[in-house]
């Protein structure tokens, strides 16, 4: 079956069951909401939310629309029962956490612990906080605890000594000052609307870190006059406010800094620094949308802003810590080894050595992945999580992997979560076991994600404590972020009069892969610590996705550990290019002649290392030549055996080369052999010369052959240092090696230059 030859499915092909109209009020209402969100003409009671193209971003909108109708829906129910009829039965079984009212009013003059139900502070803590807020109590709108991810980000801010890994950096340009001022005014109005944008963080001298919402938080704006003679203005700004060195004061709201300067071409340049403590990807989209609305003069049409305290309520008053512990213990208790791709274990890096790349995935791959996700009734994110697990398994050498996944954080974030601003995302461990076939593994990954989403407000530190990994070691060092975007950046609407020149965001992890889902297109963004190449990681991920979709199309039962992750070009490099060991056969050369050619090519390169000694090719050749000339004068010629009884040393290498240069045969003797055996071999071969060293010289006195202690004969320095001109044939004996023999009597094996040469070439 050639599935690729089949026509592209139309909208009607997405439903896998015979259409049956919704029944009852809730099914009908749910079908209407699905049709609007998923942009399909009709929805049957057996249709699946994910088979029709649903994903986490649409799930948040679904939950919000049901909430407006007075109905609750848990995210776990949506993932476990994605068909319309089953999901309708679970409506109203989920109960939202009650948000306690904010007891602080503009008329409040004194704050007490009882007025702050979302944080545990003493009166002394509160008094210290009030002292640090400009305007005191009158300028405090609310005080509450940090979310789990905010806790982690604050930790890494305090850990970093240079710069800040969670300070976002944007470069923007404006045609004139009027457009710049209009933009800044619109940003100020958005800040005035949203409490998270007027939030400061205080942690020193209090029992627990707190985020404090100010009532009035004017923008921090610095205007600079820079000299073009000192370089491009944009470059000067970038270097001066580089987030690898620059930090902002987190105790002063808003956590947004704006630096402006006029460019040499008349434009106005803006450096915008925003801390991740107060935003995520969705928040930036909401902010840009509202800024545009204010620029258009339509600010009065915006609905009331939702307070970020609703999310803190879910984190503190939602699922209990005991439930989180039970879940993560079940997932991680038998995980006793961290997943460290490429051996990278530093999860406290500041991002200064991080390199980044982006890659658009082929449209054909995008279409095939979405088709398989719909066929299986799972989210596309589930397929991508499994593919990333395949990559991590190969680069960490494990079949059970754990990595951090960035959760949307808005599915159970309370009223208005789909349009609220703030840091809703959270990072939690995702475990994937690669021991089954492709289709089962996809469904299992989808189920694991569904279960994890119920705990999206849990603490990463809590989850790590539930694992079997020893304290002090990271549970994982790789991060995965599947994020939805309305459309590719190149096609997205820009704010009037604002040109985005560049944007940069980082994390503390050494490996981060993001998948950007643009509804009908996919792209990869990868950040890795040097010297790793992010393009290489993107190549692994693309190949993993390709091999996974191939298996789902043609071999559902193929084990996932057999799927490929290495791109064909890298496989060719490793298995073919780097293994091209074929060399021209220098059939007319002897071993020592090949060595002399190497001396001429790399004379000063180190040829020999022994303990602290370093000997270059030239020095080694000179020593061998002098000994060779001495041997020739003593009568060594073609195939004359020369015995060598020496300890392991550079001089032993010199003797071997010298014997070959003189035309003789190298015959090593083992110092562990008894004297009787040595006498037998010398007598049998009639070797006229024995080369030795000082430690073994006394043992050679009984030999009838001429003995030279190479390391003790100072007269060798007087011998010529040039290469001896001795005729030699590749078929001439070069090496005489004695073995014990099958009868117990030593037997000699003669090896010619040609054979030794092949051995040498094979080792090169």
C-alpha positions in Angstrom: 0.0 0.0 0.0 1.5 3.4 -1.1 -0.2 5.8 1.3 1.6 8.8 -0.2 -0.1 8.2 -3.5 -3.5 8.6 -1.9 -5.2 12.0 -2.4 -5.1 14.5 0.4 -8.0 13.9 2.8 -10.7 16.6 2.9 -12.6 17.8 6.0 -15.0 14.9 5.8 -12.3 12.4 6.1 -11.3 13.6 9.6 -14.3 11.8 11.2 -13.6 8.1 11.7 -17.2 7.2 12.6 -20.5 7.3 11.0 -22.0 10.7 11.8 -24.5 10.7 14.5 -26.1 14.0 15.6 -25.5 15.2 19.2 -28.1 14.3 21.8 -29.4 16.5 24.6 -28.5 20.0 25.7 -24.9 19.5 26.7 -23.9 17.5 23.7 -25.5 20.0 21.4 -23.8 22.9 23.2 -20.4 21.1 23.2 -20.7 20.4 19.5 -21.4 24.0 18.7 -18.4 25.2 20.7 -16.2 22.5 19.0 -17.4 23.6 15.5 -16.4 27.2 16.2 -13.1 26.4 17.8 -12.0 23.7 15.4 -13.6 25.4 12.3 -15.5 22.4 11.1 -19.0 22.4 9.7 -20.5 19.7 11.9 -19.5 17.6 14.9 -20.9 14.2 15.6 -21.3 12.6 19.0 -18.6 10.1 18.3 -16.1 12.6 17.0 -12.8 13.1 18.9 -11.6 16.6 19.9 -8.0 15.7 18.9 -9.0 13.8 15.7 -10.7 17.1 14.5 -7.5 19.0 15.1 -7.8 20.1 18.8 -4.7 20.9 20.9 -3.9 22.4 24.3 -4.4 26.1 23.2 -7.9 25.3 21.9 -8.5 23.2 25.0 -8.0 26.3 27.2 -10.5 28.2 25.1 -12.9 25.3 25.3 -12.7 25.2 29.1 -13.1 29.0 29.3 -16.2 29.0 27.1 -17.8 26.3 29.2 -16.9 28.2 32.3 -18.8 31.2 31.0 -21.8 28.9 30.7 -21.4 27.9 34.3 -20.0 24.4 33.5 -16.7 23.0 34.7 -14.4 20.6 32.8 -11.2 19.0 33.9 -8.3 18.8 31.5 -7.8 15.2 32.4 -11.3 14.4 31.3 -10.7 16.1 27.9 -7.6 14.0 27.3 -9.0 10.7 28.7 -12.5 11.0 27.0 -12.0 13.2 23.9 -15.1 12.0 22.1 -18.1 14.4 22.3 -20.6 12.0 23.9 -18.2 10.8 26.6 -17.0 14.3 27.4 -20.5 15.7 27.7 -21.2 13.2 30.5 -18.2 14.6 32.5 -19.4 18.2 32.3 -20.0 19.9 35.6 -18.2 17.2 37.5 -15.2 19.4 37.8 -15.4 22.1 40.5 -13.3 25.3 40.3 -11.3 26.4 43.3 -12.9 29.3 45.0 -10.8 32.5 44.7 -10.8 34.4 48.0 -11.5 38.1 47.5 -8.7 40.7 47.7 -9.1 42.4 51.1 -6.8 45.3 50.2 -8.7 48.4 49.0 -7.4 51.9 48.1 -8.6 53.0 51.5 -6.5 50.4 53.4 -4.0 52.0 55.7 -2.7 48.9 57.5 -1.9 45.4 56.3 -2.2 42.3 58.5 -1.5 38.6 57.8 -5.2 37.9 57.8 -5.6 40.1 54.8 -3.2 38.0 52.7 -4.7 34.5 52.3 -2.4 33.6 49.4 0.9 33.8 51.3 2.1 33.0 54.8 3.8 36.1 56.2 4.3 37.5 59.7 3.5 41.0 60.6 7.2 41.8 60.7 7.5 40.5 57.1 4.6 42.7 56.0 6.1 45.7 57.6 9.4 45.2 55.8 7.6 44.8 52.5 5.7 48.0 53.0 8.9 49.8 53.7 10.3 48.8 50.3 7.3 49.9 48.2 7.3 53.5 47.0 4.3 55.2 48.6 3.9 52.5 51.2 0.5 50.8 51.9 -1.3 53.3 49.6 0.6 51.9 46.6 0.1 48.2 47.4 -2.8 46.5 45.6 -2.0 42.9 46.5 0.6 40.5 48.0 0.8 36.8 47.3 3.2 34.0 47.0 5.2 33.0 44.0 4.1 30.2 41.6 6.4 27.1 41.4 8.1 28.3 38.2 8.6 31.8 39.6 10.3 30.3 42.6 12.7 28.5 40.2 13.4 31.5 38.1 14.1 33.7 41.1 16.5 31.0 42.3 18.5 31.1 39.0 18.4 35.0 39.1 20.1 34.9 42.5 22.5 32.2 41.4 23.7 34.1 38.4 26.5 36.6 39.1 26.8 37.9 35.6 23.6 38.8 33.7 20.4 36.9 34.0 19.3 33.8 32.0 15.7 34.8 32.3 15.8 38.4 31.0 14.2 38.6 27.6 15.8 41.0 25.1 14.0 42.7 22.2 15.4 45.2 19.6 12.8 47.4 18.0 13.0 50.4 15.6 10.6 53.4 15.0 10.5 55.7 12.0 10.2 58.8 14.2 9.9 59.9 17.8 6.2 60.3 17.6 5.7 56.6 16.8 8.1 55.7 19.6 6.2 57.9 22.2 2.9 56.5 21.0 4.2 52.9 21.5 5.5 53.7 25.0 2.3 55.4 26.0 0.3 52.3 24.9 2.6 50.0 26.9 2.1 52.1 30.0 -1.7 51.8 29.6 -1.4 48.0 29.3 0.8 48.0 32.4 -1.9 50.1 34.2 -4.5 47.3 33.3 -2.6 44.2 34.3 -1.4 43.6 37.9 1.4 41.2 36.9 3.0 44.0 34.9 3.0 46.2 38.1 4.5 43.4 40.2 7.8 43.6 42.1 9.5 40.7 44.0 10.8 40.9 47.5 12.7 38.1 49.3 15.3 39.6 51.5 14.7 39.6 55.3 11.3 38.0 55.0 10.3 34.4 55.8 9.1 33.6 52.2 9.5 35.4 48.9 6.5 37.5 47.9 5.3 39.3 44.8 3.8 42.7 45.5 1.4 44.3 43.1 1.8 48.1 43.0 -1.1 50.4 42.1 1.1 52.8 40.2 4.2 51.6 38.3 5.5 54.1 35.8 7.7 52.7 33.0 11.5 52.7 33.5 12.8 54.6 30.4 16.4 55.7 29.7 17.3 57.9 26.8 20.9 57.9 25.6 22.8 60.0 23.1 25.4 57.9 21.4 28.2 58.8 19.1 28.1 57.0 15.7 31.9 57.4 15.5 32.1 54.7 18.2 30.3 52.2 16.0 26.7 51.4 14.9 24.2 52.7 17.5 22.3 49.4 17.6 25.6 47.5 18.3 26.5 50.0 21.1 23.1 49.5 22.7 23.3 45.7 22.4 26.7 45.5 23.9 25.8 47.8 26.8 22.6 46.0 27.7 23.6 42.4 26.8 21.6 40.1 29.1 24.7 38.0 29.7 26.0 40.9 31.8 23.0 43.3 32.4 20.5 42.8 35.3 17.4 44.6 36.4 16.3 45.2 40.0 13.4 42.8 40.6 12.3 44.7 43.7 11.1 47.6 41.5 8.0 47.4 39.3 7.5 47.1 36.4 10.1 44.4 35.5 10.4 46.0 32.1 13.3 48.4 31.1 13.2 50.5 28.0 16.4 52.1 26.5 16.0 54.5 23.6 18.6 56.2 21.3 18.4 57.9 17.9 20.1 56.1 15.1 22.5 57.8 12.6 19.8 57.3 9.9 17.2 59.3 11.9 15.3 56.3 13.2 14.7 55.7 16.9 16.0 52.5 18.4 14.5 50.7 21.4 16.0 48.0 23.6 13.2 46.4 25.6 14.1 44.2 28.5 11.3 42.1 30.1 11.8 39.6 32.9 10.4 36.1 32.5 9.0 36.3 36.1 6.1 38.3 34.8 5.4 36.8 31.3 5.3 33.8 29.1 4.8 33.3 25.3 1.1 33.8 25.5 1.4 36.9 27.6 3.6 38.5 25.0 1.0 37.9 22.4 -1.8 39.3 24.6 0.4 42.3 25.4 1.2 43.0 21.7 -2.5 42.8 20.9 -3.5 45.2 23.6 -0.7 47.6 22.7 -2.1 47.7 19.2 -5.6 48.3 20.5 -4.4 51.3 22.5 -2.5 52.7 19.6 -5.7 52.5 17.6 -7.5 54.4 20.3 -9.8 51.4 21.1 -8.6 50.8 24.6 -12.1 51.3 26.1 -13.3 48.2 24.1 -11.1 45.9 26.1 -12.8 43.6 28.7 -11.7 43.9 32.4 -8.2 42.4 32.9 -8.1 39.1 34.9 -5.8 39.2 38.0 -2.8 36.9 38.1 -3.8 36.0 41.7 -6.3 33.5 40.2 -3.3 31.4 39.0 -1.7 31.6 42.4 -5.0 30.3 43.9 -4.9 27.2 41.7 -1.3 26.5 42.7 -1.9 27.0 46.5 -5.5 25.9 47.0 -6.0 23.5 44.1 -4.6 19.9 44.2 -3.0 19.1 47.5 0.8 18.5 47.9 0.0 14.9 49.0 -1.7 14.2 45.6 1.3 15.7 43.8 3.7 13.5 45.8 1.7 10.4 45.1 1.6 11.1 41.3 5.3 11.9 40.9 6.4 9.1 43.2 4.6 6.7 41.0 6.2 8.2 37.9 9.8 8.7 39.2 10.5 6.5 42.2 12.4 3.9 40.2 14.3 6.4 38.2 17.7 6.4 39.8 19.8 7.7 36.9 19.5 11.2 35.4 19.0 11.8 31.7 21.9 13.9 30.6 22.1 14.2 26.8 25.7 14.5 25.5 26.8 14.2 29.1 25.7 17.7 29.9 24.9 18.0 33.6 25.1 21.7 34.4 21.6 22.9 34.9 22.7 26.1 36.5 24.3 27.8 33.5 23.6 31.5 32.9 23.2 31.1 29.1 26.4 32.9 28.2 27.7 29.8 26.2 24.4 29.0 24.5 24.1 29.0 20.7 20.8 28.9 18.9 19.3 27.9 15.6 15.9 27.7 13.9 14.6 25.3 11.3 11.3 25.0 9.4 10.2 21.5 9.0 9.1 20.3 5.5 5.4 20.9 4.8 5.0 17.2 3.8 6.3 16.1 7.2 4.0 18.5 8.9 1.0 17.1 7.0 1.9 13.5 7.6 2.3 14.1 11.3 -1.0 15.8 11.7 -2.7 13.0 9.7 -1.3 10.4 12.1 -2.2 12.4 15.2 -5.8 12.7 13.9 -6.0 9.0 13.0 -4.9 8.0 16.5 -7.1 10.7 18.2 -4.1 12.2 20.1 -2.5 15.6 20.1 0.4 16.4 17.8 2.3 17.3 20.9 2.2 13.7 22.0 4.0 12.6 18.8 6.6 15.3 19.2 7.2 14.4 22.9 7.8 10.8 21.8 10.2 11.8 19.0 12.2 14.0 21.5 12.4 11.1 23.9 13.9 9.0 21.0 16.6 11.6 20.5 17.4 11.8 24.2 17.6 8.0 24.4 20.2 7.9 21.7 22.4 10.8 22.9 22.2 9.6 26.6 22.5 5.9 26.0 19.2 5.1 27.9 15.9 3.5 27.0 14.1 5.2 29.9 14.4 9.0 29.7 13.2 11.9 31.7 13.1 15.5 30.4 11.5 18.7 31.4 8.4 19.7 29.5 7.0 23.2 29.5 3.3 23.0 30.4 0.8 25.7 29.2 -0.3 26.4 32.8 -3.6 27.9 31.7 -5.9 24.8 31.6 -6.7 25.0 35.3 -5.7 28.6 36.0 -9.2 29.8 36.7 -11.5 32.4 35.2 -10.2 34.3 32.2 -7.1 32.2 31.9 -7.2 32.3 28.1 -6.6 36.1 28.0 -4.9 36.8 31.3 -1.3 38.0 31.5 1.5 36.6 33.6 3.8 33.6 33.9 1.4 30.7 33.7 3.8 28.1 32.2 5.5 25.5 34.4 8.3 23.0 33.8 7.7 19.5 35.1 9.4 16.1 34.4 8.1 13.9 31.6 9.1 10.2 31.7 9.0 8.1 28.5 9.9 4.4 28.3 11.0 3.3 24.9 10.3 -0.4 25.1 7.2 -0.9 22.9 6.0 -0.4 19.4 5.3 2.9 17.7 1.6 3.2 17.9 1.4 2.0 21.6 4.1 4.4 22.5 2.3 7.3 21.0 -0.9 6.5 22.9 1.1 5.9 26.1 2.9 9.3 25.7 -0.5 11.0 25.2 -1.9 9.4 28.4 1.2 10.4 30.4 0.8 14.0 29.2 -2.8 14.0 30.1 -2.0 12.8 33.6 0.8 15.3 34.0 -1.5 18.2 33.0 -3.6 17.6 36.1 -0.5 18.5 38.1 0.5 21.5 36.0 0.8 23.7 39.1 3.1 21.4 41.0 6.6 22.3 42.0 9.5 21.0 40.0 11.5 20.7 43.2 8.8 18.5 44.7 8.8 16.3 41.6 12.5 15.8 41.7 12.5 14.8 45.3 10.1 12.0 44.4 12.7 10.4 42.1 15.4 7.9 42.9 18.1 10.2 41.6 20.6 11.0 44.5 20.2 14.5 46.0 22.5 17.0 44.4 22.2 15.5 40.9 19.8 16.9 38.3 16.9 14.6 37.3 17.3 15.9 33.7 19.3 18.5 31.7 17.1 18.8 28.6 14.0 20.9 28.2 11.2 20.5 25.6 8.7 23.3 24.8 5.8 22.6 22.5 4.1 26.0 21.9 1.3 27.2 19.7 1.5 30.3 17.6 -1.2 31.9 15.5 1.0 32.1 12.5 4.7 32.2 11.5 6.5 35.3 12.7 7.1 36.5 9.1 3.4 36.5 8.5 2.2 37.7 11.9 0.7 41.2 12.1 3.1 43.8 13.6 2.3 46.7 15.8 1.8 49.8 13.7 5.0 51.8 13.4 7.1 49.1 15.3 9.8 47.1 13.5 11.0 44.1 15.5 14.7 43.8 14.7 15.5 40.8 17.0 14.4 38.9 20.1 16.3 36.7 22.5 15.2 34.4 25.3 17.2 31.8 27.2 16.9 29.3 30.0 19.3 27.7 32.5 19.2 24.4 30.8 22.1 23.3 28.5 19.8 21.7 25.9 16.4 23.2 25.0 14.3 22.3 22.0 11.1 24.2 21.1 8.5 23.1 18.6 6.5 26.0 17.2 3.1 25.0 15.9 1.7 27.5 13.5 -1.6 25.6 12.9 -0.6 24.3 9.5 3.2 24.5 9.8 5.9 23.4 12.2 9.4 24.7 13.0 12.2 23.9 15.5 14.1 26.2 17.7 17.1 24.8 19.5 19.5 26.2 22.1 22.5 24.1 23.3 25.7 24.8 25.2 28.9 25.1 23.2 30.6 23.4 21.6 27.6 21.4 20.5 25.9 22.5 17.3 22.2 23.2 17.6 21.8 22.3 13.9 22.9 18.8 14.7 20.2 18.5 17.4 17.5 19.8 15.0 18.7 17.3 12.5 18.2 14.5 15.1 14.7 15.7 15.9 13.6 16.0 12.3 14.9 12.5 11.5 13.1 11.2 14.6 9.8 12.7 13.5 10.3 11.3 10.0 11.1 7.8 11.2 8.2 7.9 13.7 5.6 8.9 11.1 7.0 6.3 8.7 6.4 3.6 11.3 2.9 4.8 12.1 2.1 4.8 8.4 3.6 1.5 7.4 4.8 -0.5 10.5 2.6 0.2 13.5 4.2 -2.6 15.5 7.8 -1.6 14.9 9.7 -1.1 18.2 10.4 2.6 18.8 14.0 1.9 19.9 14.6 0.7 16.3 13.5 4.0 14.7 16.2 6.2 13.3 17.3 9.6 14.7 20.5 10.1 12.8 20.2 12.1 9.5 21.5 10.4 6.4 24.3 12.9 5.9 25.6 12.4 9.4 25.3 8.6 9.1 27.3 8.8 5.8 29.9 10.9 7.6 30.3 8.5 10.5 30.1 5.2 8.7 31.6 6.0 5.3 33.5 9.3 5.1 35.4 8.9 8.4 36.0 5.2 7.6 37.5 5.8 4.2 40.8 4.1 5.2 41.9 3.1 1.7 45.3 4.4 0.9 47.6 4.0 -2.0 49.9 1.0 -1.5 53.5 2.2 -1.5 54.6 -1.3 -2.7 58.2 -0.2 -3.4 58.8 1.3 0.1 60.2 -0.4 3.2 59.0 0.4 6.7 61.9 2.8 7.6 61.5 4.6 4.3 57.9 5.3 5.1 59.0 6.7 8.4 61.6 8.9 6.7 58.8 10.3 4.4 56.8 11.2 7.5 59.9 13.0 9.0 60.1 15.1 5.8 56.4 15.9 6.0 56.1 16.7 9.8 59.6 17.3 11.1 58.7 19.1 14.3 55.6 17.2 15.2 55.9 15.0 18.3 56.5 11.4 17.2 57.2 9.8 20.6 55.9 10.4 24.1 57.3 8.6 27.1 56.5 9.8 30.6 57.8 13.4 30.6 59.8 13.0 27.4 58.6 14.5 24.1 60.6 13.5 20.9 59.9 15.0 17.5 60.1 13.1 14.2 63.4 14.9 13.4 65.1 14.1 16.7 64.0 10.5 16.6 65.2 10.1 13.1 68.6 11.6 13.9 69.2 9.2 16.8 68.1 6.2 14.7 70.5 7.3 11.9 73.5 7.5 14.1 73.0 4.0 15.5 72.3 2.7 12.0 75.6 4.1 10.8 77.4 2.3 13.7 75.7 -1.0 12.9 76.6 -0.7 9.3 80.3 -0.2 10.3 80.0 -3.3 12.5 79.0 -5.4 9.5 75.2 -5.4 9.7 73.7 -5.8 6.2 70.7 -7.2 4.4 68.7 -9.6 6.7 71.4 -9.6 9.4 69.6 -10.4 12.7 70.3 -7.9 15.5 69.1 -8.9 19.0 67.5 -6.3 21.3 67.3 -6.9 25.1 66.0 -3.6 26.5 63.4 -2.3 28.9 60.5 -0.2 27.6 62.0 3.2 26.7 62.5 5.6 23.8 65.9 4.0 23.1 64.1 0.7 22.2 62.2 2.5 19.4 65.4 4.0 18.2 67.1 0.6 18.0 64.2 -0.9 16.0 64.4 2.0 13.4 68.2 1.8 13.3 68.3 -1.9 12.6 65.8 -1.5 9.7 67.7 1.5 8.3 71.0 -0.6 8.4 69.1 -3.4 6.4 69.1 -5.8 9.4 66.3 -7.8 11.1 64.9 -6.6 14.4 64.9 -9.5 16.9 63.4 -8.5 20.3 64.3 -10.6 23.4 62.2 -10.7 26.5 64.0 -9.8 29.7 61.7 -12.3 31.5 63.2 -15.3 29.6 65.8 -17.4 31.4 69.5 -17.1 30.3 69.4 -20.6 28.8 66.7 -19.6 26.4 68.5 -16.3 25.4 71.7 -18.3 24.6 69.7 -20.8 22.6 68.1 -18.1 20.4 71.4 -16.2 19.9 73.1 -19.4 18.9 70.3 -20.5 16.6 70.1 -17.1 14.8 73.9 -16.3 15.0 73.0 -12.7 15.8 76.4 -10.9 15.8 75.2 -7.9 17.8 73.0 -7.4 20.9 71.7 -3.9 21.7 70.8 -3.3 25.3 70.6 -0.6 28.0 72.3 0.0 31.3 69.9 -1.9 33.6 70.4 -5.1 31.5 74.0 -4.6 30.3 75.5 -6.9 33.0 73.2 -9.8 31.9 74.7 -9.6 28.4 78.3 -10.0 29.4 78.1 -13.8 29.0 76.9 -13.5 25.3 79.5 -14.2 22.6 77.9 -11.4 20.4 79.1 -7.8 20.3 77.1 -5.8 23.0 76.2 -2.1 22.8 74.5 -0.3 25.6 72.6 2.3 23.5 71.9 4.7 26.4 75.4 4.6 27.7 77.5 4.9 24.5 78.4 8.6 24.2 80.4 7.9 21.0 77.2 7.4 19.1 76.8 11.2 19.0 79.8 11.3 16.7 78.2 9.2 14.0 76.6 10.8 10.9 73.0 11.9 11.3 71.9 11.6 7.7 69.7 8.7 6.4 71.9 5.7 5.5 71.7 4.8 1.8 71.1 1.1 2.0 69.4 -1.0 -0.6 66.2 -2.6 0.7 63.4 -4.7 -0.8 59.8 -5.0 0.6 60.3 -8.8 0.5 63.3 -8.5 2.7 63.1 -9.7 6.3 62.4 -6.9 8.8 61.3 -8.6 12.0 62.1 -11.9 13.7 59.6 -12.9 16.4 60.1 -15.9 18.6 57.1 -17.7 20.1 56.9 -20.6 22.6 56.0 -23.1 19.8 53.6 -26.0 19.9 56.2 -28.4 21.3 57.5 -26.1 24.0 60.6 -25.2 22.0 60.9 -21.6 20.8 60.1 -21.1 17.1 61.0 -18.0 15.1 58.6 -16.3 12.7 60.1 -14.1 10.1 58.1 -11.1 8.9 59.0 -9.1 5.8 58.8 -5.3 5.3 55.7 -5.7 3.1 53.8 -7.3 5.9 55.0 -4.9 8.6 54.1 -2.0 6.3 50.5 -3.1 6.0 50.2 -3.4 9.7 51.6 0.2 10.1 49.3 1.6 7.4 46.3 -0.1 9.1 47.1 1.7 12.4 47.6 5.1 10.8 
